[in-house]
Amino acid sequence: MSELITTQNQTREARWHLLSTVSSLALAITLCTPAQAADDTDRPTVWIELGAQLDRIQGGETPFLPPFMQAYPRPYETVPSGTTQRTPRYAFGGEGKITFVPEGSDWSLVAAVRYGRSNSEKHAHQQTTEVRQSGVVGIAREPFFAHLTRFGDTVSSHKANYLIADFKAGHDVGLGLWRGDSSATIDFGVRFAQFTNNSTTTLRDRPDPFFERIPLPPTPFLPSLPKYQTNRHNHSFYAHNSIDRSFSGIGPTLFMNGSQSLVGSTEDGQFTFDWGANAAVLFGRQKVRGSHRTSTSYFLNEGYGPVSVNRPPAKSVNRSRAVAVPNLGGFAGASLRFPNAKVSLGYRADFFFGAMDGGIDVRDTRNRSFHGPFATVSVGL
């Protein structure tokens, strides 16, 4: 046991040593590199950028489907319960970035953060009713009918949010035909990412109502009494789960982004094509916490209460695992640039491979990806 604890501590210390080395190296190179003459001595030294994005989320999680949902035919279910439990497809959020460019230098320091969240609540009630003649009653021998109703009811809610923060140092490598018309920057630093999900599902089912006719002894003095007694039977199921999932990780990252002038000039207004790509490895931990329970009741003739009830205790779910998550991303867009301002529109994607545990009782590794349009406004000071 002591050897295992020592190995874990050494691995954790190695990760933090790697991250601190990358951060220190980025800051030291930025401060120690000799300043180079800039083409425009009046350029802003600080840029503040604010924006918003709409992200399509992909990854999902295992739906909560207790055994009784596979044990009985479900002809009344036109929309599967697993579809109702599907996680939100879109998240809306904001972003901010501060860039410091020392006067007369091609180096820059950047701190950026993105945040998004999504919520959804769904309720699906599906049922069928079958009417069967179960006998006759009364002097007129009128038929007596039994109504057999099968139903399934699913209530599902999901809450999710994500946070991505970057701290990096970059250098303008000056790629392009003309330095004033195109540029490219290589950044390296540290990326932190945190994803959290909460899902709650409640299921109510009555899948198997049926009836049986039991002959009654003849009553010669009261011939109008029914000759049969109708007994109705059904099982009733209730299930509920609440699961929290999360991932938090930090690691070294590398960015490359640039822009190419399309028309105009910086002084009078310039349209540019912007592009970028990033790669990172995040060391962190994915967790799953929660519980679920299922109860069964058996009824004989409604209105008289259940004949038997099976309510086992809730089953807890508790997993935690250290993981290394590769991250790849990129963006493309266009900007309208001025000497002290910029407006940008584009499309961005980020893929985190194996970041989330989407399982319930068994681990189920899922990727988490975000992609969608974004818009930002930048002001130079």
C-alpha positions as semicolon CSV with decimal commas, in nm:
position;residue;x (nm);y (nm);z (nm)
1;M;0,000;0,000;0,000
2;S;0,283;0,242;0,083
3;E;0,442;0,177;-0,257
4;L;0,111;0,256;-0,429
5;I;0,070;0,583;-0,237
6;T;0,430;0,679;-0,315
7;T;0,381;0,611;-0,688
8;Q;0,063;0,823;-0,699
9;N;0,235;1,110;-0,518
10;Q;0,532;1,094;-0,754
11;T;0,299;1,099;-1,058
12;R;0,108;1,399;-0,920
13;E;0,433;1,583;-0,841
14;A;0,565;1,513;-1,191
15;R;0,252;1,663;-1,349
16;W;0,268;1,979;-1,141
17;H;0,641;2,007;-1,210
18;L;0,569;1,987;-1,585
19;L;0,299;2,254;-1,564
20;S;0,507;2,490;-1,351
21;T;0,804;2,447;-1,585
22;V;0,595;2,535;-1,891
23;S;0,447;2,842;-1,720
24;S;0,783;2,964;-1,590
25;L;0,948;2,913;-1,927
26;A;0,678;3,107;-2,107
27;L;0,703;3,400;-1,866
28;A;1,085;3,402;-1,862
29;I;1,116;3,403;-2,242
30;T;0,863;3,683;-2,269
31;L;1,041;3,906;-2,018
32;C;1,396;3,830;-2,127
33;T;1,361;3,852;-2,505
34;P;1,507;4,180;-2,640
35;A;1,245;4,420;-2,763
36;Q;1,219;4,452;-3,139
37;A;1,124;4,760;-3,326
38;A;0,756;4,773;-3,405
39;D;0,613;4,898;-3,730
40;D;0,363;5,113;-3,544
41;T;0,469;5,265;-3,212
42;D;0,110;5,379;-3,144
43;R;-0,040;5,029;-3,139
44;P;-0,236;4,934;-2,825
45;T;-0,047;4,744;-2,556
46;V;-0,360;4,595;-2,395
47;W;-0,653;4,435;-2,576
48;I;-0,980;4,349;-2,399
49;E;-1,208;4,107;-2,582
50;L;-1,564;4,003;-2,493
51;G;-1,788;3,766;-2,683
52;A;-2,060;3,502;-2,688
53;Q;-2,096;3,160;-2,843
54;L;-2,358;2,896;-2,918
55;D;-2,212;2,546;-2,886
56;R;-2,341;2,215;-3,011
57;I;-2,256;1,964;-2,737
58;Q;-2,174;1,604;-2,817
59;G;-2,091;1,328;-2,573
60;G;-2,407;1,222;-2,393
61;E;-2,445;0,960;-2,123
62;T;-2,603;0,620;-2,063
63;P;-2,983;0,644;-2,021
64;F;-3,143;0,508;-1,704
65;L;-3,329;0,192;-1,813
66;P;-3,411;-0,042;-1,521
67;P;-3,466;-0,416;-1,587
68;F;-3,846;-0,392;-1,591
69;M;-3,825;-0,179;-1,906
70;Q;-3,679;-0,476;-2,094
71;A;-3,891;-0,745;-1,925
72;Y;-4,230;-0,641;-2,063
73;P;-4,351;-0,555;-2,416
74;R;-4,409;-0,183;-2,457
75;P;-4,648;-0,134;-2,752
76;Y;-4,767;0,195;-2,604
77;E;-4,420;0,351;-2,622
78;T;-4,385;0,536;-2,952
79;V;-4,096;0,750;-2,822
80;P;-3,838;0,542;-2,632
81;S;-3,761;0,650;-2,277
82;G;-3,393;0,667;-2,367
83;T;-3,471;0,935;-2,626
84;T;-3,659;1,141;-2,366
85;Q;-3,355;1,119;-2,138
86;R;-3,116;1,255;-2,400
87;T;-2,885;1,531;-2,276
88;P;-2,917;1,890;-2,407
89;R;-2,779;1,944;-2,754
90;Y;-2,684;2,311;-2,722
91;A;-2,516;2,536;-2,468
92;F;-2,498;2,915;-2,463
93;G;-2,218;3,106;-2,300
94;G;-1,974;3,392;-2,298
95;E;-1,602;3,448;-2,318
96;G;-1,343;3,706;-2,226
97;K;-0,976;3,760;-2,303
98;I;-0,705;4,004;-2,204
99;T;-0,392;4,036;-2,420
100;F;-0,084;4,230;-2,314
101;V;0,163;4,322;-2,590
102;P;0,473;4,509;-2,460
103;E;0,558;4,817;-2,662
104;G;0,816;4,746;-2,929
105;S;0,799;4,367;-2,881
106;D;0,661;4,075;-3,083
107;W;0,574;3,884;-2,765
108;S;0,236;3,880;-2,592
109;L;0,078;3,748;-2,274
110;V;-0,281;3,620;-2,290
111;A;-0,540;3,520;-2,028
112;A;-0,868;3,385;-2,169
113;V;-1,177;3,216;-2,028
114;R;-1,489;3,059;-2,181
115;Y;-1,801;2,956;-1,993
116;G;-2,121;2,789;-2,111
117;R;-2,425;2,620;-1,965
118;S;-2,732;2,425;-2,072
119;N;-3,054;2,309;-1,906
120;S;-3,338;2,088;-2,023
121;E;-3,652;1,933;-1,876
122;K;-3,860;1,674;-2,060
123;H;-4,180;1,489;-1,974
124;A;-4,324;1,210;-2,187
125;H;-4,645;1,024;-2,091
126;Q;-4,756;0,749;-2,327
127;Q;-5,046;0,510;-2,281
128;T;-5,295;0,283;-2,454
129;T;-5,636;0,165;-2,330
130;E;-5,790;-0,164;-2,438
131;V;-6,159;-0,232;-2,372
132;R;-6,262;-0,597;-2,331
133;Q;-6,599;-0,752;-2,257
134;S;-6,565;-0,944;-1,934
135;G;-6,919;-1,078;-1,889
136;V;-7,287;-0,977;-1,858
137;V;-7,480;-0,835;-1,566
138;G;-7,837;-0,740;-1,480
139;I;-8,176;-0,870;-1,581
140;A;-8,122;-0,742;-1,934
141;R;-7,795;-0,932;-1,947
142;E;-7,606;-0,617;-2,043
143;P;-7,240;-0,668;-2,126
144;F;-6,979;-0,561;-1,873
145;F;-6,650;-0,416;-2,000
146;A;-6,304;-0,404;-1,847
147;H;-6,070;-0,114;-1,932
148;L;-5,706;-0,219;-1,946
149;T;-5,470;0,081;-1,951
150;R;-5,098;0,043;-2,010
151;F;-4,872;0,346;-1,967
152;G;-4,517;0,464;-1,932
153;D;-4,419;0,801;-1,784
154;T;-4,069;0,954;-1,804
155;V;-3,961;1,281;-1,642
156;S;-3,601;1,381;-1,710
157;S;-3,395;1,691;-1,633
158;H;-3,035;1,779;-1,715
159;K;-2,805;2,061;-1,609
160;A;-2,456;2,105;-1,750
161;N;-2,184;2,370;-1,761
162;Y;-1,826;2,399;-1,874
163;L;-1,531;2,628;-1,804
164;I;-1,215;2,653;-2,017
165;A;-0,933;2,887;-1,913
166;D;-0,603;2,953;-2,093
167;F;-0,288;3,128;-1,974
168;K;-0,025;3,154;-2,244
169;A;0,263;3,348;-2,393
170;G;0,299;3,398;-2,766
171;H;0,538;3,524;-3,028
172;D;0,452;3,679;-3,365
173;V;0,643;3,465;-3,616
174;G;0,551;3,695;-3,907
175;L;0,434;3,440;-4,162
176;G;0,292;3,571;-4,489
177;L;0,384;3,759;-4,804
178;W;0,369;4,104;-4,641
179;R;0,409;4,159;-4,270
180;G;0,151;4,434;-4,263
181;D;-0,111;4,222;-4,443
182;S;-0,076;3,887;-4,267
183;S;0,051;3,759;-3,935
184;A;0,079;3,440;-3,733
185;T;0,142;3,380;-3,365
186;I;0,258;3,071;-3,179
187;D;0,145;3,053;-2,815
188;F;0,232;2,804;-2,546
189;G;0,112;2,786;-2,188
190;V;-0,140;2,612;-1,963
191;R;-0,506;2,516;-2,020
192;F;-0,759;2,434;-1,748
193;A;-1,096;2,269;-1,825
194;Q;-1,387;2,174;-1,602
195;F;-1,710;1,999;-1,709
196;T;-2,003;1,922;-1,476
197;N;-2,329;1,740;-1,549
198;N;-2,632;1,656;-1,335
199;S;-2,908;1,425;-1,459
200;T;-3,229;1,327;-1,277
201;T;-3,483;1,078;-1,411
202;T;-3,814;0,949;-1,270
203;L;-3,995;0,656;-1,432
204;R;-4,349;0,526;-1,366
205;D;-4,477;0,223;-1,557
206;R;-4,780;-0,006;-1,569
207;P;-4,697;-0,241;-1,855
208;D;-4,910;-0,553;-1,792
209;P;-5,276;-0,500;-1,688
210;F;-5,494;-0,805;-1,748
211;F;-5,814;-0,961;-1,613
212;E;-5,953;-1,304;-1,549
213;R;-6,311;-1,428;-1,517
214;I;-6,388;-1,657;-1,225
215;P;-6,721;-1,849;-1,247
216;L;-6,960;-1,788;-0,957
217;P;-7,193;-2,053;-0,817
218;P;-7,550;-2,026;-0,955
219;T;-7,803;-1,834;-0,748
220;P;-8,154;-1,958;-0,842
221;F;-8,330;-1,704;-0,619
222;L;-8,144;-1,407;-0,779
223;P;-8,095;-1,498;-1,144
224;S;-7,998;-1,140;-1,236
225;L;-7,665;-1,161;-1,053
226;P;-7,357;-1,199;-1,277
227;K;-7,231;-1,548;-1,339
228;Y;-6,867;-1,437;-1,332
229;Q;-6,641;-1,236;-1,105
230;T;-6,378;-1,024;-1,285
231;N;-6,037;-0,990;-1,122
232;R;-5,797;-0,731;-1,257
233;H;-5,421;-0,767;-1,209
234;N;-5,126;-0,540;-1,282
235;H;-4,772;-0,457;-1,177
236;S;-4,674;-0,098;-1,109
237;F;-4,309;0,014;-1,127
238;Y;-4,137;0,324;-0,995
239;A;-3,772;0,414;-1,052
240;H;-3,562;0,723;-0,981
241;N;-3,200;0,818;-1,028
242;S;-2,986;1,125;-0,969
243;I;-2,629;1,127;-1,100
244;D;-2,356;1,396;-1,091
245;R;-2,066;1,369;-1,337
246;S;-1,758;1,588;-1,360
247;F;-1,412;1,627;-1,506
248;S;-1,141;1,873;-1,402
249;G;-0,802;1,882;-1,567
250;I;-0,502;2,103;-1,636
251;G;-0,208;2,063;-1,870
252;P;0,031;2,218;-2,125
253;T;-0,115;2,361;-2,442
254;L;0,006;2,490;-2,777
255;F;-0,177;2,742;-2,997
256;M;-0,116;2,873;-3,345
257;N;-0,335;3,145;-3,495
258;G;-0,309;3,403;-3,767
259;S;-0,491;3,640;-3,998
260;Q;-0,469;3,732;-4,364
261;S;-0,581;4,067;-4,501
262;L;-0,855;4,049;-4,764
263;V;-0,933;4,412;-4,835
264;G;-0,867;4,757;-4,688
265;S;-0,608;4,884;-4,445
266;T;-0,579;4,891;-4,068
267;E;-0,609;5,271;-4,054
268;D;-0,931;5,291;-4,260
269;G;-1,084;4,953;-4,178
270;Q;-0,962;4,614;-4,287
271;F;-1,135;4,280;-4,350
272;T;-0,926;3,977;-4,259
273;F;-0,958;3,601;-4,267
274;D;-0,872;3,453;-3,925
275;W;-0,770;3,099;-3,842
276;G;-0,631;2,904;-3,551
277;A;-0,554;2,559;-3,411
278;N;-0,473;2,430;-3,064
279;A;-0,357;2,109;-2,895
280;A;-0,327;2,017;-2,528
281;V;-0,306;1,726;-2,286
282;L;-0,507;1,771;-1,966
283;F;-0,424;1,570;-1,654
284;G;-0,716;1,545;-1,418
285;R;-0,990;1,336;-1,260
286;Q;-1,335;1,227;-1,376
287;K;-1,596;1,153;-1,111
288;V;-1,943;0,999;-1,091
289;R;-2,160;1,037;-0,780
290;G;-2,524;0,953;-0,720
291;S;-2,780;0,681;-0,655
292;H;-3,077;0,504;-0,811
293;R;-3,361;0,285;-0,683
294;T;-3,650;0,080;-0,822
295;S;-3,968;-0,042;-0,651
296;T;-4,238;-0,285;-0,766
297;S;-4,602;-0,311;-0,653
298;Y;-4,854;-0,580;-0,745
299;F;-5,226;-0,493;-0,750
300;L;-5,531;-0,723;-0,753
301;N;-5,847;-0,527;-0,832
302;E;-5,776;-0,154;-0,826
303;G;-5,893;0,043;-0,527
304;Y;-5,795;-0,216;-0,267
305;G;-5,425;-0,128;-0,246
306;P;-5,123;-0,335;-0,349
307;V;-5,112;-0,702;-0,260
308;S;-4,731;-0,701;-0,245
309;V;-4,459;-0,435;-0,255
310;N;-4,085;-0,475;-0,319
311;R;-3,881;-0,168;-0,228
312;P;-3,510;-0,250;-0,208
313;P;-3,275;0,022;-0,075
314;A;-3,122;0,274;-0,312
315;K;-2,801;0,169;-0,485
316;S;-2,520;0,422;-0,463
317;V;-2,283;0,509;-0,747
318;N;-1,937;0,636;-0,654
319;R;-1,642;0,631;-0,896
320;S;-1,330;0,845;-0,937
321;R;-1,051;0,793;-1,187
322;A;-0,735;0,982;-1,284
323;V;-0,717;1,037;-1,660
324;A;-0,510;1,211;-1,926
325;V;-0,736;1,379;-2,181
326;P;-0,604;1,484;-2,525
327;N;-0,759;1,803;-2,658
328;L;-0,764;1,927;-3,017
329;G;-0,942;2,231;-3,157
330;G;-0,948;2,508;-3,410
331;F;-1,144;2,798;-3,552
332;A;-1,199;2,994;-3,871
333;G;-1,366;3,331;-3,917
334;A;-1,350;3,689;-4,039
335;S;-1,281;4,022;-3,870
336;L;-1,330;4,391;-3,931
337;R;-1,021;4,559;-3,786
338;F;-0,944;4,917;-3,689
339;P;-0,638;5,059;-3,511
340;N;-0,801;5,028;-3,167
341;A;-1,095;4,793;-3,222
342;K;-1,195;4,467;-3,384
343;V;-1,522;4,281;-3,448
344;S;-1,500;3,907;-3,527
345;L;-1,738;3,631;-3,638
346;G;-1,643;3,269;-3,680
347;Y;-1,692;2,902;-3,610
348;R;-1,496;2,714;-3,345
349;A;-1,457;2,350;-3,235
350;D;-1,292;2,183;-2,935
351;F;-1,268;1,807;-2,883
352;F;-1,179;1,646;-2,547
353;F;-1,121;1,274;-2,594
354;G;-1,234;1,042;-2,312
355;A;-1,310;1,329;-2,076
356;M;-1,638;1,209;-1,919
357;D;-1,765;0,892;-1,755
358;G;-2,118;0,860;-1,894
359;G;-2,203;0,529;-1,726
360;I;-2,427;0,454;-1,429
361;D;-2,326;0,123;-1,267
362;V;-2,041;0,058;-1,511
363;R;-1,782;0,305;-1,641
364;D;-1,859;0,428;-1,993
365;T;-1,595;0,668;-2,130
366;R;-1,736;0,941;-2,353
367;N;-1,576;1,218;-2,556
368;R;-1,691;1,573;-2,495
369;S;-1,693;1,818;-2,785
370;F;-1,812;2,173;-2,839
371;H;-1,854;2,335;-3,177
372;G;-2,053;2,629;-3,301
373;P;-2,055;2,996;-3,403
374;F;-1,907;3,276;-3,195
375;A;-1,887;3,656;-3,206
376;T;-1,643;3,884;-3,025
377;V;-1,569;4,255;-2,987
378;S;-1,216;4,373;-2,898
379;V;-1,099;4,713;-2,777
380;G;-0,733;4,820;-2,766
381;L;-0,600;5,043;-2,488
